[in-house]
């Protein structure tokens, strides 16, 4: 289904509307294991197929076929990449998809459910450890007094010493270098000069810091701006746990020693903690860290207390939650109850909302971003691998040939993409698999081919996730493109475009 970027919630509501009107619901599952369905039924009554076709661009007949396919399959899973999440309505998109799988009874059963495939090998595990600025270990929350007291007791401190929830990543970058803002920054394992939305603005803020320290295995584009670069171990030079999409905790073994003077993340953080007077809370030994996390996660929703290195090794990984050493682990969650006080899954009434930025006559197309198989994240590693660089050497924009023909653009021609935030140059790559009104750019490259020079930093009000996947864009051959100054959202910028 080639839905227009930014219309995921409308798509999910439309499929649920069809399931209701065509008698495709799992009524027993709804009655026995969920709550709140009637309000959602009322909401999706407004999303009849013809209306959803107008919003999403997906033909009504295809919507009906898809709803029947999902409902009638004995088992079904709805898996997404980061697309539905990385929007200013990302939480609503996810909730709408969860509504759909709940109503069809495709949740809380083997080989059923909804999941997002994250872009990094341990994207799941980091969240369980409390890597976000509103989290504590084990999926506890910093704004929950009970959770604060539990962790404070484990660490032997007063709960008042724990900070309040901090800024999200995007908000933290917004707070750099301005009046009264952050003056020093430590960046670990991230290349924000390429990966952050509205990247040119972020780069200028990084340049305005009093001190920028970057820990990385290569001199990335962010490290090139730093006052201090700390060499750090790579994946083969240290060990620890990783958690995959299915919730299996694995042990990654070290296969070689790092060069002299190269430290692990833990060593750097411990030395920093020592200088801040908090060294007694830190260990640089990976097994001591794992043991502490077992204690800190005990009793939390993501309970690792029963997961030891010995069990991981003996059992080919252990599934969380695993609250004790004699617990078998949980290969499939939610088979008996969901993670709510009454054990019932919640329906959430969700309306489709437009993206923060939609096409107009000055920026008539939709830009969406993503990945290619041959490159990884911002390319800090993969752009240095000869075979991968040869397989996918240059930044490109995928465009429908009929769209390109109207602008006299040929396959392989250099084109300029312009948004309200800036411009970038890409080679045109024709594809009949993309919508006429949409172009796709991978985000693995930097400099003049940086996709995130163009993307919109508008954030979801709940998750604070930036809207990487949708913004309005203008497309022009290089020779006809006029330079543009970054503009605030909603500002019209004149164009020299000869055809739309």
N, C-alpha and C positions, 0 to 999 in steps of 0.2 A: 504494500500500500504506500503510494508516494504522497504522503500527507505533506502539506505545507509546513515548514518549520514553525514551531510556536503554537501548534493546534492540537497537541497531544490530549489535553483534557477533553476537548470537544470530540475527538475520535473515541476515547474511552466511554464518554457519556452516550455517544451515538450507538456504540455496540451494545451497551447495557440497555438502552431504550429498545433496541431490536430484540434483545433477549427477553425482555419483559412482554412485549407485544406479541412475540411469536411463541410464548410458552416454553422458553428454553431454560428457565431458572431451576436451580436445585432448591426447592422450597423447604425440604427437610433440613438441609444444611443451614439455610438462612434462619430457620426457626430454632434449631438446636444449638448453634454455635456462633451466632452473630447478634448484634443489636444495632438499631438505628436505620434499618432498611427503608422504612416508610418515607422518611424525609428525603432520602436519595431517590426513591421512586418518583416522588413529586418533582424533584429537580430535573431528572433526565427525561421527564415527559415532554420537555421543551426541545429535545434533541432528536427530532424525527429525521429519517435518512436524507431527505432532500435538503434540509437545513444544514446538516453536518457535511454533506457534499459541498455546499457553497462555502462553508468555513474551511474545510480541510483540503478540498480538491479531490478527495477520494470518491469514486463513483458510488452511488447508493447501492447498486447491485453488488459491488464488491464488499461493502459494509455488511450486507445481509449474508453473503456467502461466508464471510469471516466469522460472524457471530455464530452461525450454525456449526462451522468447523470446530470452533473452540468448545462449544457447549456439548457437542455430540461425541467428541473424542473421549475415550475412557480416562485418559490422563492428559493434562496439558499444563505447560509452564509458559509464563510470559516473561521473557528475558529482554532486557534493554541494555544498550551501552549507556554512555553518560548523557545522551541527547535530551531525554525528558527532564533530567535533573538540572542541567546547566542552563536554566532559563529563569527569568524573573517570576515565573509561575511554576517553578520546578516542584515544589511540595504538592501543590494542587494536582499537577500531572501525575505524580506517583500515587497520590491518594485515589485519583480517578481510576487508575489501572488496578489498584488493589480492590476497589469497589467491584470492578468487573470480575476478577477471579473469585472473590467471595460469593458474589451472586450466582456464579456458575458452579459453585461448590468445588472449585479447583484450587483449594488451599487447605492446609492442615491435613494433607494426605500424601502418601509417597508419590514422587514424580509429578507433583503439582506445586503451584505457587507463583509468586512474583519475585524477581531478583534483578539487581543491577550488576553487570559485570564491570568491575572497576578497572582502571587503566594501569594499575601497578600490582606487582606480585604480592605485596603485603598490604594492599589498600584496606582490606578487612581488618587485619590484626592490629594495625595502628590505632584504629578507632576504639577497639576493646581495651587498649592499654591507657586510653585517656589522652590522646594526642591533641584533641581540639581544646580550645581555650575556655569552653564551658563544661568540660568533662573532668571526671575523676576516674580512677581505674575501675574496670568491670562494668562499664556503662553507667556509672553513677554520675550525678549531676552536681555541679558546683552551687547551684541555686536551691538545692534540696537540703534542708537542715539535718535530716536524718542521715543522708549520705555524707555530709560534711563531718558529722560526729563520728560515723563509722571509720572514715579514713583518718581523721585526727587521732583516734584511739590507736590505730595501727601504727601511726608514725610518732606517737608520743608527744603530740603538740596540742595546744588549745585550738579548737575549731575556728576561733576568730583569726588565727594566723593564716588560714587559707584565704586566698584572694577571692574576690567576686568574679563572676564570669567575665572573661576578657573580650577583646575585639576579635571579630572574625578575620580571616586572612586578608580579604579585600579591604575591610575597614582599617586594619593595621597599616596597609600600604597607603591608604588615603591619609593616615595620620603622620606620615614621615615628613620631617624637615620643614613643616609649616610653623607658623607662630604658635608656640606652646606645644608643638608636636614632638614626636620621637626624634631624638638626635643621634642615637646609635642603634645599630641593628646587627644581629648575628644571624646569618643565613646558613642553614645546613641542608644539603641534599636537595636543593631547589634552585632553579634558574629563572628567577622571577622577571628578569629583564626580557625574557622571551615568552614565559608562560602566563604572565598576568594580563588581564584585559586592559585595553587602552595603554599599551606597553610604553609608548613614548612618554606619557605622563609619569608612569612609574619610574622610568629611567631618570627623568629630571629630578624626581624626588630622591632617588638613591644618590645622585650626584650632590644633592644639597645636605646630606648627612654630615655630621662632624666625624663619625667613625662608622665604617662599614667593614665587617669581618665576614668572610665567606669560607666555609669548610667544604671542599669538593675534591674529587679525584682528578679533575681537569680544570684548566682555566676557562671556565664557561664565560658567556657574555656578562653574567652578573659578577663573577669573580674578577673580570677585567676592570670593573669599576671600583673594586675594593681597595681599602687602605692596607688590609692584612688578609692574606690567603693562607688558610691552614690545610695542608695536605691531610687526607683522611682515608681510612681503609675502604676498599671496595668490597663487593659482596663475597668474593672468594677469599678474603683476608680476615674475616671475622665470622663468628658463629652466633646462633640465637634461634628463636622461634619465628615462624611465619604461619599465618592462618589463611587458608585458601577460601574460595567462594562458598564451598559447602560447609565451612566451619571446622575443617580438620586442621588441628595444630600440628605443624611439622617442625623438625629440627634441621636447620641448615648447618652443615659442617664446614669448618674452615679447611681449605685445601692447601694454603700456602701462607707463609709468614709475610707481613708487610715489610717494605723497606725500612731501614733505620730512620727514626724520627717521625714516622707516620703513625698517628694515633687513631683509635676508634672513636665513634661518637661519644661513647660512655666515658672514655678517658678525658675528652675535652670538656664534657659537662661536669665531670667530677672536679677537675682543676678549677673551672669557673666557680663551682659551688664553694670550693675551699676559699677562694678569694672573696666570696660574698658572705663568708661565715656560716655556710650551711653544709659544709662538707660531710658532717656526720650522717646526713640523710642519703648520701650517694655512695655507690660502689661502682667500680669499673669492671668488676668480674661478672661475666655474662651469666654464670650459674647463680651467683648471689642475686643478681637483678631478677632472674626468672623466679627464684624462690620468694623474693619480696613481692613480685607481682601476684604470685599464687596467694599470698596472705592478703594483699590489698584488694584482690578481686573477689575473695571469699564472701559469699552471701549476696553478691551483686548479680544483675541479670546475665552478665558475661562472666561466669564463675569458672576460673581456671585452677581452683585450689587443688584438685585431684590430678592435675596434669604435670607429671614429672618427666625429666629427660629419659629416665629408664623406661617409663611407660610408652612414651612416644617411639622410642627405638624398638621396643618389643612388639608394639601393636600397629606399626606403620602409621603412626599418627593417632591422636586422640581428639574426639569431637567435643567442643564445648557446647553447653555448660557441663562441667564435670566437677561437682562440689566436693568430692572426697576420693581418696585413693582406691576405695573399693567400688566406686561408681563406674558403670560401664561407659560413660560418655553419652552424648546425645546426637547420633547420626542424623536424626530428623526431628526438628523442633515442631511444636504446635500440633502434634498428632492427637493429643488429648485436650489441650487448652492453649489459649493464646496468652501473650504477655500483658494481660490486663488484670485488674483486681478480681473480676468475676470470671476470667478465663474466656470471655467471649470477644471475638474480633469486632472492631468498631467500623461501621460504615461512616463515611464523611461526605456531606453534601458539598459538591464542588461545581462551581460555574467556570466555564471557559472565559479567560481574560486575554486580551491581545497582548502581544509582546510589548516591551517598553518602547520599542522603535519599530515602526512599520513602513513599508515602501510608500514613496510619494513621487511626484513628477521629477524631483531633483535626484532622488536616490531610488530608482524604480524596481530594484531587484532585492532578493533576500540572500544574504550571506550566511552560510553555516560552516562550521569548522569541525575538524576531526583528525583521524589518524590514517596512516598507511602502514601496511604490514612491515615494510623494510626499515622503517625508522621508529624510534622510541622516544616518547615525550618530546623534550626540546632538542633532541639530537646531540646533546653534549657527548654522549658515548658513541651513538651509531653513526653520526656524520664523520667520525674518525675511522670507521671500519671500511676498508677499501671496497670489499664486495658489496656492502650495503649502500655505500655512497654511489657505486657504479649502477646498482639496480634502481635506485631512486635518487638521482643526483641533485635535482633542482626543485624549488618550490613551484607549484602549478595551481591553476584554477580549473576545476572541472566545470564545463559549460555545455549546454545542449547545442548541437550544431545549428539548429534553426535559430536559436537565440543569437548565436555568434554571426550567422549570415546576415541578419538584419543590421549588424553593426560593422559589417565588412571586416570581420576578424577571421583569420584562418587558423587551422589546427597547428599549434606550435608557435603562433605569433606571440610576442610579448604584449601584455595588456596591463593597464593600470586599474586597480580597484581603489575607489575612493569612498570613505564614509565620513561622518561628521568628526571623526577623531584623527584621520590622517589618510595617507596613501601608501600603497605597496605595489610592487611589480611582480607579475607571475607569467609563466608560459601558459597559453590556453591549451587545454586538453579536452577534446571533444568526447562526449559520452551521451548516448541516447537513453541512459538509465537515470538521468537526472531531470527534474522538472524544468519546464521552460522559464519559470520565474525565479529559479534558485541557482546559486553557484556554490561550489564546495571548495574549501582551501584547507589543506593539512597545516598543522601549527608547528611542525618540527624545525622550521628554519628561522633564521634571525635576519637582522639588518633590513635591507630593502624588500626582502621576501617574507617578512614576519607577519603572519596572519593576525597576531594579537595587537599589531599596530592599529588594526581596524575594529576590533571587537568592542562591545559595549560593556561597561562595568556596572550596569544596572543590576541590582541584587534582589533575590527572593526575600520577602519580608520575614520569613521564618528561618530558612536554612542559611541565608546570607550568601548563597551561591551566585556568582556572577552569570550574566546572560551571554555565555560564550557562543551559543548555538543559533542566535537569531539577531541580525541587525540589518538595516537598510543600506544598500550599496549601489554605487554607480560603476559601470564597466565601460572602458574606452581603450582603443588602440593607443600605444605609447605616444605616437606622434601627435595625437589630438588631445591628449590629456592636459588640463590646466592645473597648476599647483593649487593646493587648498590649505588654508590654515585650519587647525582643529576648531570645531564649533561646538557650542553647548547643544545638548539634545533639543530637537524641535526647531533649530535654526535652519532656514533654507539657504543652501549654497548654490549659486548659479552654476550651470553646467554648459560645457561646449559640446556635449553629446549630440551626435547628428541623428541618431535613431534609437528607439528603445527596444 
